[in-house]
Amino acid sequence: MSTMSKYALGALAAMSLVATPGCISLLPESEPVSLYRLNGLVEDEQAPSPNAQTLVVDRITAPRGLAVDKVALLRDGELAYMAGAAWLSPAPVMVQDRILDILQSETPELIPARTEDGVEARYRMQIELRRFEAEYDQGPNRAPVIQMRVMARLIDRDERTLAAARRFDVSVRASDNRQSALIAAFSEATNDTARSLAEWSAGVVCAESGC
């Protein structure tokens, strides 16, 4: 057998090991087939309360493997990415957008702003996105569970203190092992996390400032 034939057979064998049955593929593709965004119904925007406090939400940080526009999958402790799909924006950017939307629509005690807005505010929120992946905890052909974890810190700039810190963990089982079902579960996990963040931050800020 020629050297070239050996290499070709080796490549085919490697591909057969990587490929898995089911609706989600890990094989790389040159371009994504579908682009997705995080979805969720947001209530009509509420007018800020008379004593509302401005809250600046810093850009969300994340590990290198999550700070991308790829849909992260976790199988047997190894991080991979969904083939044929991508986020419209890097995951931390989309998560921040959802948090700002929910703060704006559901927390009249706070007026959310971005760091780039250049707004002077007493309170600042720093967020780390530590988990944001579909974990195949029941095997490669079963519906995975979306694991989301964020670490939030509220900084009181007037007092130069850490006003509060909390970790939020949310798990949402996808209804099926298909792209659309996974994206829906990612969206649900993000919306649940954002609402918990909004309620918590409003409680901390109002307890200190009386809003």
C-alpha positions as CSV (number, residue, x, y, z in Angstrom):
1,M,0.0,0.0,0.0
2,S,1.3,3.4,-0.9
3,T,2.1,6.1,1.7
4,M,-0.7,8.3,0.3
5,S,-3.2,5.5,0.6
6,K,-2.2,4.9,4.2
7,Y,-2.8,8.6,5.0
8,A,-6.1,8.6,3.2
9,L,-7.3,5.5,5.2
10,G,-6.1,7.1,8.4
11,A,-8.1,10.3,7.7
12,L,-11.2,8.3,7.0
13,A,-10.8,6.3,10.2
14,A,-10.4,9.5,12.2
15,M,-13.5,11.0,10.7
16,S,-15.5,7.9,11.6
17,L,-14.5,8.3,15.2
18,V,-15.5,11.9,15.4
19,A,-18.9,11.6,13.6
20,T,-21.8,10.8,15.9
21,P,-25.3,9.8,15.1
22,G,-28.2,12.2,15.8
23,C,-29.2,15.6,14.9
24,I,-26.2,17.6,16.2
25,S,-22.9,17.3,14.4
26,L,-19.5,18.2,15.7
27,L,-17.8,18.0,12.3
28,P,-16.4,21.4,11.1
29,E,-17.9,23.2,8.2
30,S,-16.6,26.1,6.2
31,E,-19.6,28.3,6.9
32,P,-22.5,28.0,9.3
33,V,-25.8,26.9,7.8
34,S,-27.9,28.9,10.4
35,L,-27.4,32.0,12.5
36,Y,-29.2,32.2,15.8
37,R,-30.0,34.9,18.4
38,L,-31.3,34.6,21.9
39,N,-35.0,35.1,21.9
40,G,-37.5,35.9,24.6
41,L,-40.6,38.0,25.1
42,V,-39.9,41.3,26.9
43,E,-42.6,43.3,28.5
44,D,-43.3,46.9,27.4
45,E,-40.6,49.3,28.7
46,Q,-41.5,50.8,32.1
47,A,-40.9,54.4,33.0
48,P,-38.2,54.7,35.6
49,S,-39.4,55.3,39.2
50,P,-38.7,58.8,40.6
51,N,-35.7,57.6,42.6
52,A,-34.3,55.2,40.0
53,Q,-30.6,54.6,40.1
54,T,-28.4,54.3,37.0
55,L,-26.7,50.9,36.8
56,V,-23.8,50.6,34.4
57,V,-23.4,47.1,33.1
58,D,-19.8,46.4,32.0
59,R,-19.0,44.2,29.0
60,I,-19.3,40.6,30.1
61,T,-16.1,38.6,30.3
62,A,-15.8,34.9,29.5
63,P,-13.2,32.2,29.0
64,R,-11.7,32.1,25.5
65,G,-13.8,29.0,24.6
66,L,-17.1,30.8,25.4
67,A,-16.2,34.3,24.1
68,V,-17.0,33.3,20.5
69,D,-20.0,33.2,18.2
70,K,-20.0,29.4,18.2
71,V,-22.6,27.3,20.0
72,A,-20.7,25.4,22.7
73,L,-21.3,21.7,23.4
74,L,-19.9,19.6,26.2
75,R,-19.4,15.9,25.8
76,D,-17.5,13.8,28.3
77,G,-15.9,16.9,29.7
78,E,-14.6,18.1,26.3
79,L,-15.8,21.4,24.8
80,A,-16.8,21.4,21.1
81,Y,-19.0,23.5,18.9
82,M,-22.1,22.8,16.9
83,A,-21.6,22.4,13.2
84,G,-23.9,24.2,10.9
85,A,-24.9,26.9,13.4
86,A,-23.5,30.0,15.0
87,W,-24.7,32.9,17.1
88,L,-25.3,36.3,15.5
89,S,-22.8,37.8,17.9
90,P,-20.3,36.5,20.4
91,A,-22.1,34.8,23.3
92,P,-21.1,37.4,26.0
93,V,-22.5,40.2,23.8
94,M,-25.8,38.5,23.3
95,V,-26.1,37.7,27.0
96,Q,-25.4,41.3,27.9
97,D,-28.1,42.5,25.5
98,R,-30.7,40.3,27.1
99,I,-29.7,41.4,30.6
100,L,-30.0,45.1,29.5
101,D,-33.4,44.4,27.8
102,I,-34.8,42.8,30.9
103,L,-33.4,45.5,33.3
104,Q,-35.0,48.1,31.1
105,S,-38.4,46.4,30.8
106,E,-38.8,44.8,34.2
107,T,-36.9,46.9,36.8
108,P,-38.1,50.5,37.0
109,E,-35.9,51.0,40.0
110,L,-32.8,50.9,37.8
111,I,-31.8,52.7,34.6
112,P,-29.4,50.4,32.8
113,A,-26.5,51.7,30.7
114,R,-23.5,50.4,29.0
115,T,-19.9,51.3,29.8
116,E,-19.4,52.8,26.3
117,D,-22.3,55.2,27.1
118,G,-19.9,57.2,29.2
119,V,-22.6,57.7,31.9
120,E,-21.5,58.6,35.5
121,A,-23.2,56.3,37.9
122,R,-22.8,55.2,41.5
123,Y,-23.3,51.5,40.8
124,R,-21.5,49.3,38.3
125,M,-22.2,45.6,37.5
126,Q,-19.4,43.3,36.5
127,I,-20.4,39.9,35.1
128,E,-18.3,36.8,34.2
129,L,-19.9,34.2,32.0
130,R,-18.4,31.0,33.3
131,R,-20.7,28.4,31.7
132,F,-22.8,28.6,28.5
133,E,-22.9,25.2,26.9
134,A,-25.2,22.3,26.0
135,E,-24.1,19.4,28.1
136,Y,-24.7,15.9,26.8
137,D,-25.1,14.3,30.2
138,Q,-27.3,11.5,29.0
139,G,-25.4,10.4,25.9
140,P,-24.8,11.8,22.4
141,N,-28.3,11.1,21.1
142,R,-30.4,12.4,24.0
143,A,-31.5,15.9,24.6
144,P,-28.8,17.9,26.4
145,V,-29.1,20.2,29.3
146,I,-28.1,23.9,28.9
147,Q,-25.7,24.9,31.7
148,M,-25.4,28.6,32.4
149,R,-23.3,30.1,35.2
150,V,-22.6,33.8,35.8
151,M,-20.7,35.5,38.5
152,A,-22.0,39.0,39.2
153,R,-20.4,41.8,41.3
154,L,-22.0,45.1,42.2
155,I,-19.5,47.9,42.7
156,D,-20.5,51.0,44.8
157,R,-18.2,53.7,43.2
158,D,-19.1,56.3,45.8
159,E,-18.1,54.2,48.7
160,R,-15.4,52.4,46.7
161,T,-16.6,49.1,48.0
162,L,-18.0,45.8,46.7
163,A,-21.6,46.2,47.5
164,A,-22.5,42.6,46.8
165,A,-21.5,39.5,44.8
166,R,-23.4,36.4,43.8
167,R,-23.2,33.4,41.5
168,F,-26.2,32.4,39.4
169,D,-26.6,28.9,38.1
170,V,-29.4,27.9,35.7
171,S,-30.0,24.5,34.0
172,V,-32.6,24.0,31.3
173,R,-33.2,20.7,29.6
174,A,-33.7,21.0,25.8
175,S,-36.9,19.4,24.5
176,D,-35.0,17.5,21.7
177,N,-31.6,17.0,20.3
178,R,-32.1,19.5,17.5
179,Q,-30.6,22.9,16.8
180,S,-33.9,24.8,17.2
181,A,-34.6,23.0,20.5
182,L,-31.2,23.8,21.8
183,I,-31.4,27.4,20.9
184,A,-34.8,27.7,22.6
185,A,-33.3,26.2,25.8
186,F,-30.3,28.6,25.6
187,S,-32.7,31.5,25.4
188,E,-34.8,30.2,28.3
189,A,-31.7,29.8,30.5
190,T,-30.5,33.3,29.6
191,N,-33.8,34.9,30.3
192,D,-34.1,33.2,33.6
193,T,-30.6,34.3,34.6
194,A,-31.2,37.9,33.4
195,R,-34.4,38.1,35.5
196,S,-32.6,36.8,38.6
197,L,-29.8,39.3,38.1
198,A,-32.3,42.1,37.7
199,E,-34.2,41.2,40.8
200,W,-31.1,40.8,42.8
201,S,-29.3,44.0,41.7
202,A,-32.5,46.1,42.3
203,G,-32.8,44.7,45.8
204,V,-29.1,45.5,46.6
205,V,-29.2,49.0,45.1
206,C,-32.5,50.0,46.7
207,A,-31.4,48.7,50.1
208,E,-28.4,51.0,49.9
209,S,-29.8,54.0,48.2
210,G,-33.5,53.9,49.1
211,C,-34.8,53.9,45.5
